[in-house]
């Protein structure tokens, strides 16, 4: 049940951010649900591999390269999900930062924990 709530919250945040931000297009709410699920799967399976492969760069940049990895994950999600469009790398970077911050805020307000 907790996982379904997190997916629903993420889908709502994706819809809200796409409405407020130029460069992000989400066709409908089912697309946002798909984006939330695909982002979860990419973060679970692909992100650890990318973090491990880029560990020296991440160490050298004091962790800032993780923002680039998050943007790459968003771009991969754009590639896999029809109806979800991200216009550029910078848009994906800002989207990932805003999504992460808003998820943290909503989860803190609702009492959710990781």
Backbone as ProteinMPNN parsed JSONL, in Angstrom:
{"seq_chain_A": "XXXXXXXXXXXXXXXXXXXXXXXXXXXXXXXXXXXXXXXXXXXXXXXXXXXXXXXXXXXXXXXXXXXXXXXXXXXXXXXXXXXXXXXXXXXXXXXXXXXXXXXXXXXXXXXXXX", "coords_chain_A": {"N_chain_A": [[0.814, -1.191, 0.0], [1.961, 1.194, 0.758], [3.838, 1.572, -1.272], [2.163, 1.969, -3.501], [0.964, 4.381, -2.77], [3.189, 6.075, -2.805], [3.844, 5.985, -5.54], [1.551, 7.151, -6.618], [1.69, 9.732, -5.451], [4.085, 10.628, -6.615], [3.302, 10.611, -9.314], [1.304, 12.598, -9.281], [2.899, 14.799, -8.594], [4.583, 14.887, -10.828], [2.726, 15.589, -12.795], [1.959, 18.138, -11.822], [4.399, 19.566, -11.845], [5.006, 19.458, -14.569], [2.978, 20.998, -15.553], [3.636, 23.508, -14.565], [6.18, 24.006, -15.528], [8.089, 24.946, -18.311], [8.952, 23.035, -21.174], [8.59, 20.469, -20.303], [6.421, 17.907, -21.034], [3.484, 16.239, -20.361], [1.123, 14.039, -21.367], [-1.317, 12.919, -20.264], [-2.935, 11.816, -17.177], [-2.534, 9.064, -16.842], [-0.204, 8.706, -18.232], [1.523, 10.089, -16.55], [1.415, 8.391, -14.338], [2.66, 6.158, -15.47], [5.177, 7.281, -15.941], [5.989, 7.685, -13.285], [6.207, 5.021, -12.395], [8.141, 3.965, -14.194], [10.292, 5.675, -13.603], [10.773, 4.879, -10.977], [11.587, 2.207, -11.413], [13.867, 2.609, -13.041], [15.455, 4.063, -11.254], [15.875, 2.081, -9.39], [17.148, -0.063, -10.754], [18.982, 0.917, -12.788], [20.254, 3.292, -11.918], [22.015, 2.654, -9.646], [24.078, 1.26, -10.986], [25.057, 3.226, -12.739], [25.949, 5.087, -10.847], [27.967, 3.63, -9.602], [29.738, 3.22, -11.774], [30.516, 5.817, -12.318], [31.822, 6.691, -10.095], [34.487, 7.777, -9.524], [34.349, 10.31, -10.818], [32.165, 11.422, -9.532], [33.155, 11.563, -6.93], [35.262, 13.366, -7.351], [33.856, 15.68, -8.064], [32.592, 16.256, -5.747], [30.115, 15.064, -5.302], [28.304, 16.406, -6.912], [27.971, 15.433, -9.449], [26.019, 13.55, -9.28], [23.651, 14.865, -9.749], [23.716, 15.111, -12.499], [23.504, 12.434, -13.188], [20.897, 11.945, -12.284], [19.513, 13.578, -14.103], [20.084, 12.211, -16.464], [18.688, 9.863, -15.961], [16.071, 10.86, -16.043], [16.011, 11.615, -18.738], [16.261, 9.081, -19.916], [13.842, 8.002, -19.086], [12.142, 9.647, -20.53], [12.727, 8.666, -23.043], [11.666, 6.065, -22.932], [8.923, 6.292, -22.282], [5.992, 6.963, -23.905], [4.336, 9.995, -24.647], [5.444, 11.468, -22.685], [7.554, 14.101, -22.6], [10.682, 15.608, -22.673], [12.404, 18.536, -23.159], [15.168, 19.261, -23.177], [18.51, 18.598, -21.92], [19.113, 20.303, -19.764], [16.589, 21.045, -18.935], [15.705, 18.565, -18.03], [17.489, 18.262, -15.907], [16.737, 20.388, -14.154], [14.076, 19.603, -13.731], [14.454, 17.142, -12.414], [15.657, 17.997, -10.036], [13.66, 19.658, -8.938], [11.575, 17.784, -8.715], [12.694, 15.945, -6.876], [13.045, 17.573, -4.59], [10.385, 18.369, -4.112], [9.169, 15.875, -3.687], [10.485, 15.111, -1.333], [9.527, 17.072, 0.408], [6.702, 16.62, 0.354], [6.592, 13.951, 1.274], [7.622, 14.323, 3.812], [5.656, 15.941, 4.934], [3.458, 14.235, 4.876], [4.24, 12.232, 6.513], [5.508, 10.047, 5.502], [8.242, 7.79, 5.117], [11.463, 6.785, 3.885]], "CA_chain_A": [[0.0, 0.0, 0.0], [2.872, 2.333, 0.837], [4.416, 1.749, -2.596], [1.137, 2.56, -4.362], [0.82, 5.781, -2.373], [4.373, 6.804, -3.296], [3.702, 6.107, -6.994], [0.496, 8.135, -6.849], [2.232, 11.05, -5.109], [5.052, 10.988, -7.655], [2.547, 10.923, -10.536], [0.688, 13.917, -9.086], [3.959, 15.803, -8.661], [5.017, 14.975, -12.234], [1.696, 16.386, -13.487], [2.024, 19.521, -11.353], [5.634, 20.188, -12.328], [4.908, 19.622, -16.029], [2.059, 22.115, -15.791], [4.298, 24.755, -14.192], [7.514, 24.132, -16.119], [8.198, 24.836, -19.761], [9.892, 22.023, -21.626], [8.143, 19.143, -19.854], [5.063, 17.657, -21.513], [2.854, 14.982, -19.945], [-0.151, 14.047, -22.074], [-2.462, 12.663, -19.396], [-2.55, 11.302, -15.868], [-2.007, 7.692, -16.969], [1.197, 8.873, -18.63], [2.254, 10.46, -15.334], [1.557, 7.153, -13.558], [3.692, 5.366, -16.146], [6.453, 7.952, -15.663], [6.346, 7.395, -11.888], [6.624, 3.617, -12.309], [9.403, 3.811, -14.923], [11.335, 6.339, -12.815], [11.094, 3.99, -9.857], [12.357, 1.063, -11.918], [15.188, 3.086, -13.461], [16.214, 4.396, -10.041], [16.21, 0.846, -8.68], [18.036, -0.949, -11.512], [20.01, 1.571, -13.611], [20.997, 4.318, -11.192], [23.182, 2.141, -8.906], [25.155, 0.923, -11.926], [25.642, 4.492, -13.17], [26.68, 5.668, -9.712], [29.191, 2.848, -9.424], [30.648, 3.465, -12.899], [30.981, 7.206, -12.316], [32.259, 7.006, -8.74], [35.604, 8.724, -9.464], [33.89, 11.647, -11.209], [31.299, 11.877, -8.444], [34.042, 11.921, -5.828], [36.016, 14.569, -7.74], [32.94, 16.832, -8.088], [31.986, 16.323, -4.417], [28.741, 14.584, -5.356], [27.445, 17.158, -7.835], [27.713, 14.643, -10.652], [24.778, 12.801, -9.071], [22.593, 15.625, -10.419], [23.795, 14.732, -13.91], [22.959, 11.075, -13.276], [19.444, 12.092, -12.176], [19.026, 14.112, -15.374], [20.171, 11.117, -17.437], [17.572, 8.968, -15.654], [14.876, 11.525, -16.574], [16.078, 11.508, -20.191], [15.939, 7.692, -20.235], [12.39, 7.86, -18.905], [11.566, 10.311, -21.706], [12.903, 7.761, -24.183], [10.855, 4.864, -22.79], [7.504, 6.552, -22.056], [5.319, 7.797, -24.901], [3.482, 10.988, -24.023], [6.279, 12.225, -21.751], [8.581, 14.722, -23.427], [11.599, 16.538, -22.023], [12.973, 19.243, -24.299], [16.627, 19.342, -23.192], [19.206, 18.073, -20.749], [18.973, 21.26, -18.659], [15.217, 20.907, -18.45], [15.688, 17.322, -17.245], [18.217, 18.523, -14.668], [15.875, 21.193, -13.269], [12.93, 18.77, -13.395], [14.849, 16.148, -11.411], [15.885, 18.69, -8.77], [12.358, 20.073, -8.411], [10.844, 16.575, -8.326], [13.301, 15.409, -5.656], [12.723, 18.465, -3.474], [8.948, 18.321, -3.823], [8.905, 14.568, -3.085], [10.947, 15.161, 0.049], [8.6, 17.918, 1.153], [5.407, 15.941, 0.494], [6.759, 12.78, 2.131], [7.798, 14.807, 5.173], [4.359, 16.433, 5.398], [2.517, 13.112, 5.045], [4.773, 11.27, 7.474], [6.139, 8.928, 4.807], [9.69, 7.691, 5.237], [12.021, 5.872, 2.892]], "C_chain_A": [[0.858, 1.256, 0.0], [3.491, 2.632, -0.534], [3.42, 2.402, -3.558], [0.922, 4.035, -4.045], [1.985, 6.618, -2.882], [4.301, 7.001, -4.817], [2.651, 7.157, -7.332], [0.975, 9.553, -6.546], [3.214, 11.514, -6.174], [4.341, 11.357, -8.948], [1.878, 12.293, -10.432], [1.73, 15.035, -9.169], [4.48, 15.975, -10.079], [4.022, 15.815, -13.03], [1.802, 17.857, -13.103], [3.262, 20.234, -11.896], [5.573, 20.404, -13.835], [3.968, 20.768, -16.385], [2.759, 23.449, -15.549], [5.596, 25.02, -14.954], [7.474, 23.986, -17.63], [9.215, 23.755, -20.11], [9.56, 20.611, -21.189], [6.694, 18.985, -20.288], [4.629, 16.276, -21.033], [1.446, 15.008, -20.513], [-1.357, 13.9, -21.156], [-1.995, 12.014, -18.109], [-2.014, 9.869, -15.939], [-0.553, 7.718, -17.419], [2.043, 9.232, -17.414], [2.431, 9.245, -14.419], [2.644, 6.256, -14.152], [5.07, 5.955, -15.889], [6.905, 7.634, -14.24], [6.852, 5.964, -11.74], [7.978, 3.406, -12.984], [10.548, 4.49, -14.177], [11.746, 5.481, -11.624], [11.938, 2.808, -10.285], [13.761, 1.473, -12.353], [16.052, 3.439, -12.256], [16.646, 3.144, -9.289], [17.269, 0.02, -9.415], [19.21, -0.239, -12.189], [20.874, 2.531, -12.797], [22.165, 3.761, -10.373], [24.36, 1.78, -9.807], [25.852, 2.198, -12.395], [26.451, 5.141, -12.059], [27.999, 4.938, -9.504], [30.211, 3.134, -10.532], [31.243, 4.874, -12.879], [31.483, 7.643, -10.945], [33.462, 7.954, -8.688], [35.188, 10.166, -9.812], [33.017, 12.234, -10.105], [32.136, 12.307, -7.241], [34.769, 13.235, -6.115], [35.133, 15.816, -7.712], [32.185, 16.99, -6.769], [30.492, 15.991, -4.442], [27.837, 15.309, -6.33], [27.143, 16.384, -9.113], [26.463, 13.779, -10.506], [23.585, 13.532, -9.679], [22.548, 15.289, -11.905], [23.21, 13.331, -14.099], [21.434, 11.12, -13.174], [18.845, 12.617, -13.472], [19.065, 13.043, -16.464], [19.031, 10.122, -17.211], [16.264, 9.559, -16.191], [14.855, 11.427, -18.097], [15.793, 10.073, -20.656], [14.444, 7.434, -20.105], [11.65, 8.499, -20.075], [11.632, 9.396, -22.919], [11.933, 6.579, -24.125], [9.35, 5.114, -22.729], [6.966, 7.472, -23.154], [4.375, 8.752, -24.181], [4.193, 11.803, -22.964], [7.436, 12.776, -22.555], [9.371, 15.732, -22.609], [12.399, 17.198, -23.128], [14.497, 19.25, -24.341], [17.207, 18.724, -21.921], [19.01, 18.987, -19.546], [17.571, 21.225, -18.072], [15.094, 19.651, -17.59], [16.396, 17.516, -15.911], [17.355, 19.304, -13.68], [14.655, 20.393, -12.825], [13.288, 17.777, -12.297], [15.083, 16.799, -10.051], [14.554, 19.079, -8.133], [11.548, 18.868, -7.948], [11.392, 16.0, -7.019], [12.942, 16.264, -4.441], [11.241, 18.387, -3.103], [8.547, 16.967, -3.237], [9.322, 14.567, -1.622], [9.986, 15.961, 0.917], [7.269, 17.212, 1.397], [5.528, 14.728, 1.409], [6.949, 13.199, 3.588], [6.468, 15.289, 5.749], [3.366, 15.301, 5.672], [3.015, 12.064, 6.032], [5.372, 10.045, 6.83], [7.635, 8.948, 5.082], [10.193, 6.673, 4.23], [12.24, 4.524, 3.43]], "O_chain_A": [[0.54, 2.247, -0.658], [3.649, 3.792, -0.912], [3.788, 3.282, -4.336], [0.722, 4.845, -4.949], [1.79, 7.745, -3.338], [4.659, 8.066, -5.321], [2.85, 7.965, -8.239], [0.693, 10.476, -7.309], [3.176, 12.672, -6.59], [4.731, 12.315, -9.614], [1.888, 13.062, -11.394], [1.47, 16.09, -9.747], [4.788, 17.093, -10.491], [4.418, 16.651, -13.841], [1.741, 18.729, -13.97], [3.176, 21.374, -12.352], [6.04, 21.431, -14.328], [4.15, 21.43, -17.407], [2.498, 24.42, -16.259], [6.054, 26.161, -15.008], [6.905, 23.034, -18.163], [10.218, 23.587, -19.417], [10.181, 19.655, -21.654], [5.842, 19.811, -19.961], [5.311, 15.278, -21.265], [0.659, 15.895, -20.183], [-2.314, 14.668, -21.258], [-0.815, 11.698, -17.954], [-1.127, 9.506, -15.167], [0.238, 6.857, -17.034], [3.158, 8.732, -17.265], [3.481, 9.087, -13.796], [3.446, 5.671, -13.424], [6.026, 5.218, -15.647], [8.08, 7.344, -14.015], [7.829, 5.725, -11.03], [8.859, 2.751, -12.427], [11.653, 3.951, -14.119], [12.93, 5.374, -11.305], [12.897, 2.444, -9.603], [14.732, 0.771, -12.071], [17.248, 3.145, -12.24], [17.68, 3.152, -8.621], [18.175, -0.531, -8.79], [20.329, -0.752, -12.162], [22.092, 2.574, -12.973], [23.24, 4.359, -10.402], [25.515, 1.977, -9.428], [27.081, 2.257, -12.447], [27.526, 5.686, -12.31], [29.029, 5.565, -9.258], [31.403, 3.275, -10.261], [32.351, 5.09, -13.371], [31.561, 8.839, -10.666], [33.46, 8.87, -7.866], [35.631, 11.118, -9.168], [33.128, 13.418, -9.786], [31.837, 13.32, -6.609], [34.879, 14.102, -5.247], [35.61, 16.899, -7.372], [31.24, 17.775, -6.687], [29.706, 16.571, -3.693], [26.708, 14.874, -6.557], [26.15, 16.663, -9.784], [25.907, 13.325, -11.506], [22.611, 12.897, -10.082], [21.473, 15.194, -12.497], [22.497, 13.082, -15.071], [20.749, 10.404, -13.905], [17.786, 12.157, -13.897], [18.163, 12.983, -17.299], [18.471, 9.597, -18.173], [15.438, 8.828, -16.736], [13.802, 11.184, -18.687], [15.147, 9.878, -21.686], [13.855, 6.728, -20.924], [10.653, 7.96, -20.556], [10.704, 9.354, -23.726], [11.433, 6.14, -25.16], [8.572, 4.231, -23.091], [7.421, 8.605, -23.313], [3.699, 8.369, -23.226], [3.613, 12.732, -22.402], [8.214, 12.016, -23.131], [8.802, 16.595, -21.941], [13.009, 16.512, -23.949], [15.075, 19.245, -25.427], [16.485, 18.38, -20.985], [18.769, 18.512, -18.436], [17.389, 21.358, -16.862], [14.449, 19.674, -16.541], [15.949, 16.99, -14.891], [17.252, 18.934, -12.511], [14.241, 20.491, -11.67], [12.518, 17.586, -11.355], [14.744, 16.216, -9.021], [14.341, 18.861, -6.941], [10.903, 18.922, -6.902], [10.616, 15.61, -6.147], [12.579, 15.737, -3.389], [10.89, 18.346, -1.924], [7.671, 16.912, -2.374], [8.588, 14.073, -0.767], [9.673, 15.559, 2.038], [6.764, 17.207, 2.52], [4.65, 14.499, 2.24], [6.489, 12.509, 4.498], [6.187, 15.067, 6.927], [2.54, 15.394, 6.58], [2.296, 11.116, 6.351], [5.714, 9.089, 7.526], [8.223, 10.015, 5.259], [9.444, 5.807, 3.777], [12.707, 3.641, 2.71]]}, "name": "protein", "num_of_chains": 1, "seq": "XXXXXXXXXXXXXXXXXXXXXXXXXXXXXXXXXXXXXXXXXXXXXXXXXXXXXXXXXXXXXXXXXXXXXXXXXXXXXXXXXXXXXXXXXXXXXXXXXXXXXXXXXXXXXXXXXX"}
